[in-house]
Structures are given as structure tokens and as C-alpha cells.
Amino acid sequence: MRFNTKLVNNKIKDDYGATNTPVYLTNAFEHQTAEDLKKVFNNQAPGYVYSRINNPSINNVEQKLADLEGGKAAILSSSGMAAISTATLAILEAGDEFIATSSLFGGTYNLFKSYQDYGITPRFAKGVEKEDIEELITAKTKFVFLETLGNPKLDIPDIRGIAELCKKQEVALIVDSTMTTPALIKPFELGANLVIHSTSKYINGTANSIGGIIIDGGNFAWTRFDNFSNYKRYGKLAFSAKARGETFRNLGPCASPVNSFLNELGLPTLALRMEQHCDNAYKLAKFLDDHPQVKEVNYPGLEDNSYYSRAQDLFNGGYGGMLTIRVGSQEEAFKIINKLEYFYNLANIGDVKSLVIHPASTIYTNNTKEEQEKLGVYDDLIRISVGLEDIADLKKDFSQALQD
């Protein structure tokens, strides 16, 4: 199947002919004999035991998202942050190092900083080029972590070059593709080993449930690391076996069957929504770029943007649904946000509704000024997640909000 057909086609095995995944609201699953349950518990037979570990409703979404990305296995979790923490903690142990680009979502950056408390060293690259990563790699490096499109910095890493470097150095590459989704980019085709999404955003689309997913490309020799020695029999799926059977099981960041169902409901319209998000974002960026009250517009779809060429090379048919503007001062930023009528002032992205936020005083309020600027956050910056409304209305709304 091609991509749009995969999004819509959801043939499931159901005794009653249901075409949507049934929601299995049960904590545990009965087995006919003690021997049967023993086999499932010991990974000697397929089946379900307890919904903290897996559930048919959840498993269906895992398989579908793995297929959309071209991965081999997936783990759906309670949030994007749960997916990131599960994936990274499954790999790391005390004494290890890892590298991340500095242009991360604030929650991810703060999580990675906290790993220092557990004897793990995060190294934040000064940029998103291959050379920025290469200078930080040591014998203790386990993986490189990056976002396909920085949030809110909107920088685009040299994913191909970094993937080649990781392969040469035998370290894993983890890519957070929340901002782009498989509708715009397929990180496994560029050399990634794990792909992560906060499904709460564009995948869900309507902001009605939280979720996250880890997708395993099955293309990395995880057993070269000592802490994967007990999973050699799983070969290149050793990560999925360890992450689900050990880290995920022990931490318990399981997705709700209802939330997994709600996230799946967004999939059939993903490609159509992403096309409209990108189109609206581009048109709003062009409009604001010409507005005298706006000091700076950052959107990779603008031809004078430093990442325009890379976006054209890596992304399929769009430049993302987010842009940022700078307006001179925090006071001016607050004034504009307060005057907007169609844009919701809240901490989310990827909704069908258009959203705005002042990142410096909210998401990044606990970061130092130096950290904020490294992450692309300034006192006069407004982050805009562009929704699916009529673009004429969005332009009109900003016009009145920008009037003195």
C-alpha cells in the first residue's frame, strides 16, 4: 500500500466485523490453563497478560504506526515524554554518555539535563551539523538524539550526514519526528534507528488525548552494548525486547486503551491535515514576513530561511505547521497574544485549531537566559501552531492584533 491507503485501511481481525479497533477496557486477560499463562509470561507464546504491558487496542495502534514509519516494532506509551524516557533509559546506564542537539523541546532538554543526577552525561551539540556531533563523540557515547524540526527553534539537522556518522561510530540515532510525522519525512530511510512521536500532537490532531510512541527500525546491533547481553536471541529487535520487557514494564508508562483508540482516530486524515497545516503556515509566514510590526519571522518554507534548501531536500510536500515571530519585547508579545481572537493561548501544538504561546514565560520559564537562547527562545518570541481554519481569517486576526 501507498501512504494514504495505509492511513485509511484498517482491516482488523474481529469476530463481529468491526472496522474500528474495539476498546478493550480490561486490566488483565484470562488464559485457559496455567501452562498457557506461563508461556505468555515467558515470551514463549503470543498473547496478553496485563494492560500495563500491552493490550489489543494498544497493539493495533503500535502496529499501524510502525508500518507507516517503515519500522519493525513499536511501543505506545502514556505521553511523548514517557516515550523519550523509556527509549533512552532502556539504552543508558551509569557512566554512559549521549549527544543531543540543543534545539530541543524544553521538556526533553530538561529531562536530559536531569540524567546527570544518575551518573549519565548528556552532551549538547552547539549546532545541528554533522561536525557539531562528531566533535562530541567518545567511547562512552551510546546514542545521538535529534528532532527533525526543532521546537521552537525550527532548525533542521543534517539527518543523513549524522546518520552516516552514527553508523561509522557504531552509536544509535534516535529521531523525534513529532513536528513532521511520517507524512513529511521517513527518518528510517535516512538512517535513523529509533523514531519517537508525541502522538498527542499532529497524529491525534484534535487534542483529545495524550500519547507517545517509540518505533524500532530493527536496523541497529544493540547487543554490542553490555547491558543488552541478555537479549542477544532477539537480534536486531533486542531494543524492543529490552524496552518492553524491562524498562517499560518496570516504569509502567502505559497508554490508556481509550487514548490509544482516540489517537488512532486521527490517522486516516493525517496526510490531509498535514497538507493544510503546512499550506496555512506558509501563507501566514509570508503575510507576517511583510508586516512592518513584525521584526522577524522564522519558518523553513521561506526562501531566505537558512534551512530552506535542507527542508526541500528532506521534507515531502511541506515545511511544517509551526512558525515563530519576534516582535521587539515581551510586553508587545503579550499585547498581541491577548488581542488575538481565533488563536488559542495554550501549551500544545498540532491541533486543528490555531494556537499561540509565549515560550519564555511558560514552557521555558525555569531555564536560564543562556539556555533559552540556545534553545531558540527569546523574550519577544511568539510560537504559532497554525491550524486548519481559513487562512483569510487567520491573516485578518493577526492584522487587528498587530495594530497599535
N, C-alpha and C positions, 0 to 999 in steps of 0.2 A: 504493500500500500504506500501511496504518497502521503505527505504530511497531513493535509486537510482531511483525507479519508480516515487516517488513523485517529484524528481528533474526534470524528463523529462516530466511527464504527466502534461499537462497544458490545460485541456479542459475548454474552456471559453464559455460563452453564447454570441454568436454574430450572428446577422441576416444574415450575408454573409458567415459564415463558416470559419472565420479567426482562425488560430491556434496559432498565436502570439497576445498578447494583443494590441488592437488598441490604438494609442496615441491620447488622447482627448485634443487637443490644444484649449481650451476654458476657458475663465475666469469664466463664470457663466453658470447656467443651467436654462432653461425656464421651468415653470410649467403652466399647463393649466388654473388653477383658483387661485385666491387669497387665497382661503381656503386650496388648496393643498400646496402652498408655506408656509403658516402659519404652517401647520402640520409638514413639514420637518424641518423648522426653530426651532420648539419647541420639536423636537425629538419624535413626535407622529406618524411619518411615515418615512419609509426609503426613501432615495433619496439624491441628490446632490444639493448644493446651489451655492458654490463658491470654486474655486480650491485652495484657500489658506487654506480651511478647509478639503476638500477631493475632489477626482476626480476618475473616474472609472479606469484609467490607474494606479493610485497610489494604489487604494484599492485592485486591483488584486495582486500586489506585497506584500502588507501587509498581505493578507490572506494566501498567499503561504508561506511566511517566518514564520508566526505564526504556520502554520501547520507543517513545517519542524522542528521547535523547540518544538512542543507539547504545544504551548500556546493557549490562548483563544481569544486574540485580539492584534492588533499591530497598531503603528503609524509610518509611514515613514516620515522622515524629510530631510532637505537640507544637512545635514552632520552628522558625528558621534558626533561631539561636540554639535550640535543642539539637537541631541537625548539625550545626557547626561544632558545638561542644562534643557531641557524640563522635563525630567523624575524627576530630583532632585528638581527643583523649583515647580513642582506640589505637592510635598510632604512637602517641608520645609516652615517655616515662621520664622520671627524674634524671637529669643530666643531658637530656636531648636539647637540640636547638631547632628552630624552624624560621622561615623567612616569610614575611607578608609585605605587600605594598602598603604604603602609608595612606593611600586614598581609600580607606575602608569606611563602611558604615560604622557609626560611633559605637554601637553595641558590640560589634565584632572587635573593634580596636581595643575597647576596654576589657573585653573577655581575654584577649590575647595578652594584654599587659598583666592581668591577674595571674597568668600562668607562672610568673616569676616566683610567686608565693609557694609553688610546688616544685621548685628546683628545675624548672623548664625555662629556657631562654628564648624569647621572641626577638627577632631582628627585623626592624622595619626599614625597608629599602627607601632611598631618597626619591626614587622615581619608578617608572613602570617599564623601563627598557631592560633588555637582556643584560646589559653591562651592570645595571644597578643591582640586579640579583646575583650575578656572578661574583661580584666582589665580597659578598657576604657568606657564600657557601663555605662550610668547613666539614670536617669528617663527622661532626655531630649533627649535621643538618638532616632532618627526616623528610621535610616537605616544603614546598613553596605554595603560598595561598594568595590568590588574587581575585578581583572582581572583574567581570567582563566590561563593566562600565561603572566607574567609581561613583559612589553615592555619599555626598553630593558633588564631588569634585569633577565628575564627568570626564575623567581621563580614561584612556583605553590602552591597556597593556599590550606589549608585543607578545601576544599569546603564542604564536608559532615559534618565535625565537626563544622564549622562555621554556617552552615545552622541549625543544631540542636540547637546550642546556640541561634541563632536569633529567632527560633520558641519558645524556652523556655522563652526568654526575651520579646517576642511579638514585635520585631523590624523586619523591612523588610530586605531582602537580594537582592541587585542589583548586577548582574554579567555582566561584559563586556566580551563578548566572541569573539571579533573581531579577535584575534590571532588564534583561534582554529576552529571556525564555527561549525554548527551542524554536520558536517561530522566527527569531532573528539570527541565532547562532547555534552551532553544534560544537561545543568545546572538545568532545572526544575526537572529532575529525581533525582538530588542530593539535592533538597530543595530550589532552588532559587525562588524568587517571580517575579522579572523582569529580562529580558535578553536584553542587548544592543549590537548592532553591528555598526561599521562604515562599511557600505556596499561598500564604496569606495575601500576597500581592497580585501580580498580573495573572497567575494561574487560576486563582479563585475568582478574581475580577470584581466581585461585588461586595467585598469587605464584610462578609457574614461569618467568617470562621478563620481560625488561626491554624497554621500547619507548616511543616518543613520537610524536606526530603533530601536524602543522600543517595546518589546514583553511582554505582560502581561500574567502571568501564571494563573490568576484567582484563586489564592490559598492563598491570604492574606486578613485578615479582616481590610481593610483600614479605615473603619468607626470608628475604635477605636480612631482615631486621630480627634481632634475637627474640623480641617479645612476641613474634609470630610463630615461633618454633613449634607450638602445639597445634598449629593449623596447616601444616605442610600438606596434609592429604587433600586440602581444598584447592591447592594450586593457586592460580591467579584470582580465585574468588576467596582467598584467605581473609582479605579485609572484611568482606560481607559476613563471613562466618564468625570472625572475632568480634566485629562491631555489634552484630545482633545477639550472638550467644554469650557475650561477656559484657561489654560496655553498655549497650542499650538495655540489656536485661537487668543489669545491676543498678543503673541510674534511674530507669523507669520513666523516660520522657515520651511515653506512648501517646499516639494520636487517639482522639476520640473517634469511634466509628461514625458518629453523626458528622463530625467535622470533616472526616475523610470523604464522606458522601457529598457534603457541600462543596468541598474543593473540586471533586470530580465533576460536579455540575457545570463548572466554569470551562472545562476543557473543550467542548465542541465549538465554542465561539472564540477560542484563544487567538487564532490567526486573524480573524476579522477584527477583533478588538485591538490587537497589536497594530494592525494596519491603520486603524483610525486614531489610536493614541499617537503613533508616530507622525501621521499627517497633521493632526491638530497641533502637536508640539512644534513641528517645523514651522507651521504658519504663524503660530503665536510668537515663536522666537524671532522670525523675520519682522513681524509687526513691532515687537518691543525693541528690536535692534535699531529701528528707525525712529524710535520715540525719544525726544530730547530730554525727558526727565529720567531716563534710564541710563546709568553710567556704563554698564557692561552687561552683555548677555552671553551666557555660556551654554552652548548647545552644539554637539558634534556634527549636526547637519548643516551648520552654517559654513560657507566655503572658506571663510577666513579663520575658522577654528583650527587649532594646531593638530587636532586629531581627526580632521575631516577625511583625509586620504585613508587613514587606517580604518575608520568606520566604514568607508566604501568597500574596503578590501575584506573586512571580517564579517560585517553585518549583512543580512539578507533582506533588502527591501525596506529599511528604515533605520532611524538613528536613536530610537528610544522615545519614551513618553515623558521624560523629565528634562527641565531646564532650570537654570538659576539666573537671577538678575542681581545686580548691585545698584543701590540707589543713593549712596552717599553717606547715610548714617542710620543707626538703629532707630532713631526717632522717626525718620522718614519711612523706614521699612514697616514699623508698627502702624503708622498712619495709613499706608497703602493697604496692608492686610486688613485693617479694621474697616476700610471703605469698600472692600470687595464684597459683592453680593452673591455671586454664583460660585465662588471658591470657598470650600470648607477649610477652616483653620484647624488642622489636626495633624497628628503624627502617624501618617501612613502614606503609602504610595500604591500605584497600580489599581486604584479604584476606578469604576466607570465615571465617578464624579471627579471634578477637578478639585485639587487640594493645594493649600499653601501652608508653609510653616517658616518661622524664623529659627533656623537651626542653632545659632549661637546661644540663644537664651533658653533653649529647650533640650533637644537631644544631646547637645554638646556642652551643656552648662557646667558640667563637672570637669571638663578638660581645660588645661591651661591655654592661654592665648597662643603660645607656640604650637601646641598640639592642634588647636583649632585651625590655624593657618596651614599646617602640614596636611590636614585633612580637607582643606579647601573651604573652610568656614570662616566668615568674616561678620563683623557687627552689622554691616549694611546689606547682607546677603539674604535673599528670599528664595526658598526652594519651591518649585512649582511642579506638581504632578498633574499633567494635563489629561483630562478625561475625554468623554465621548460626546460632549454637548456640541451644539452648532458653533463653529468657530467664530461666526459673526457676533454671537452673544459673548463669547469669551473676550474677544477684542474690545467690544463695547464696554464690558465690565472693567477691564484694565484702563481704558481711556478715561472713564469717570473717576477711577481710583487714583490715577496719576495727576489729575487736575489739582492745581494749587487751591 
